[in-house]
Amino acid sequence: MSTIKTTNLTHPSNSGTANITLASDGTVALASQLGPVFYGKQDTNVSLPEDTPTKLINLGDDAINTSGWDESTGTFTVPSGKGGIYFFTAGVGIDDLDANKHVELYLYVNGSQVGPRAFTKADQGTDNYIHGCNGTWIRSLSAGDTVAVYATQTDDDPSPVTLPNATWFGGFRIA
């Protein structure tokens, strides 16, 4: 049996970027390894005005960030060299939504809403009840693209707030 000592393995058709990198501790990194990955859960209540799309911010609780995530602004920016297909998940929880009112989530890419939206309607209004709305999206993105999630609701008595531990945004590259 022979031993090959190297730190990089590259296919002959590759233009110089290592396909596999071997670290001195024995860990292996693949060039096609997925990432970046990010996630943040809201750490404070945020007012959600009626019929006004509002960006989900203050998503620093339990944050995971391998690259590109700004938890304070709720914006993910695709890092250089990391364009591809991304999976996103988000949820918003609001308290005390009146009967027949609803909450919606929208994904925004580069400042513009992209479909589809997530929608939840309160069949009956109840105090001290958290109404949740969750959405998932898959988008093809390029380096430098920005992604954020906005929420809106139709209750004005009083304007509900988003709740910590029930409001989040996260995503990762899948291809």
C-alpha positions in Angstrom: 0.0 0.0 0.0 1.3 3.5 -0.8 0.8 6.8 0.8 0.1 10.0 -1.1 0.8 13.3 0.8 -1.0 16.3 -0.4 -3.3 19.1 0.7 -5.4 19.6 -2.5 -6.9 17.2 -5.0 -8.1 18.7 -8.3 -9.7 17.1 -11.3 -7.7 17.8 -14.5 -10.7 19.7 -16.1 -10.7 22.2 -13.1 -9.0 25.5 -13.7 -6.9 25.4 -10.5 -9.4 25.5 -7.6 -9.0 22.5 -5.4 -12.0 20.1 -5.4 -11.0 18.6 -2.1 -8.8 20.2 0.6 -7.3 18.1 3.4 -6.5 20.0 6.6 -3.6 19.0 8.9 -6.1 17.7 11.5 -7.5 15.3 8.9 -10.8 17.1 8.1 -11.9 17.2 4.5 -13.5 20.2 2.8 -15.2 19.9 -0.6 -15.2 22.8 -3.0 -18.9 22.0 -3.7 -19.7 22.0 0.0 -22.9 23.8 0.7 -23.0 27.1 2.4 -23.3 29.7 3.5 -25.8 29.0 6.3 -27.6 31.6 8.4 -30.4 31.8 10.9 -31.6 34.3 13.5 -34.5 34.5 15.9 -36.0 37.8 16.9 -34.8 39.0 20.3 -37.2 41.9 20.9 -40.8 42.8 20.2 -41.2 44.8 17.0 -44.4 46.7 16.1 -46.1 45.5 13.0 -48.3 48.3 11.6 -51.5 47.6 9.8 -51.2 47.0 6.0 -47.5 48.1 6.0 -44.9 45.6 4.9 -42.3 45.7 7.7 -38.9 44.2 7.5 -38.1 41.6 10.2 -35.1 42.9 12.1 -33.3 42.3 15.4 -32.8 38.6 14.5 -29.8 38.0 16.7 -31.0 35.5 19.2 -29.5 32.0 18.6 -27.9 33.4 15.5 -25.9 31.2 13.1 -23.8 32.9 10.5 -21.2 31.3 8.3 -21.2 34.4 6.0 -23.3 37.2 4.6 -25.9 37.6 7.4 -26.5 40.9 9.2 -28.8 40.1 12.1 -29.5 43.7 13.1 -30.9 44.6 9.7 -32.4 41.2 8.9 -30.5 41.2 5.5 -28.6 38.3 4.0 -26.1 39.2 1.2 -24.9 36.4 -1.1 -21.1 36.3 -0.6 -18.7 36.5 -3.5 -18.3 33.1 -5.2 -21.4 31.8 -3.5 -24.1 32.3 -6.1 -26.5 29.4 -6.6 -29.8 28.0 -5.5 -30.9 28.9 -1.9 -33.5 27.6 0.5 -35.1 30.2 2.9 -37.4 29.7 5.8 -39.1 32.4 7.9 -41.8 32.7 10.5 -43.6 35.5 12.3 -45.6 35.2 15.5 -47.9 38.0 16.5 -50.1 38.3 19.6 -53.8 39.1 19.8 -54.9 39.2 16.2 -58.6 39.9 15.9 -61.1 37.5 14.2 -60.9 37.4 10.4 -57.7 39.4 10.3 -54.5 38.0 8.8 -50.7 38.1 8.7 -48.6 37.7 5.6 -44.9 37.0 5.0 -43.0 38.1 1.8 -39.5 37.4 0.6 -37.7 40.4 -0.9 -34.7 40.0 -3.2 -32.7 43.2 -4.0 -35.4 45.3 -2.5 -38.3 43.8 -4.5 -41.0 41.4 -3.4 -40.8 38.0 -5.0 -43.6 35.4 -4.8 -45.2 33.5 -3.4 -46.4 35.0 -0.1 -47.2 33.1 3.1 -50.6 33.8 4.6 -52.4 33.0 7.8 -55.9 34.1 8.8 -57.3 34.2 12.4 -60.6 32.3 12.3 -61.4 33.7 15.7 -59.8 36.5 17.7 -58.4 35.7 21.1 -56.4 37.5 23.6 -53.0 36.1 24.6 -52.9 33.8 21.6 -50.0 33.7 19.2 -50.9 33.6 15.5 -48.1 32.3 13.4 -47.3 32.5 9.7 -44.5 30.5 8.2 -43.0 30.5 4.7 -40.4 28.7 2.7 -38.8 29.8 -0.6 -36.3 28.5 -3.1 -34.5 31.1 -5.2 -31.6 31.3 -7.7 -29.3 34.1 -6.5 -26.0 35.7 -7.6 -23.2 37.1 -5.5 -24.2 40.4 -4.1 -27.9 39.8 -4.1 -29.6 40.8 -0.9 -32.5 38.9 0.7 -34.9 39.9 3.5 -38.3 38.9 4.9 -41.1 41.4 5.4 -44.4 40.8 7.3 -47.7 42.7 7.3 -51.0 42.3 9.1 -54.6 43.7 8.9 -55.4 44.4 12.5 -55.4 47.9 13.8 -56.8 47.6 17.3 -54.1 47.9 18.6 -51.3 47.3 16.2 -49.8 43.8 17.1 -46.2 43.2 17.7 -43.9 40.4 16.4 -42.8 38.1 19.2 -39.3 36.9 20.2 -39.0 33.1 20.0 -41.8 33.0 17.4 -40.2 35.2 14.7 -37.2 34.0 12.7 -35.4 34.0 9.3 -32.8 31.6 8.0 -31.4 30.0 4.8 -28.7 28.1 3.1 -27.3 27.3 -0.3 -28.5 24.0 -1.7 -26.7 24.0 -5.1 
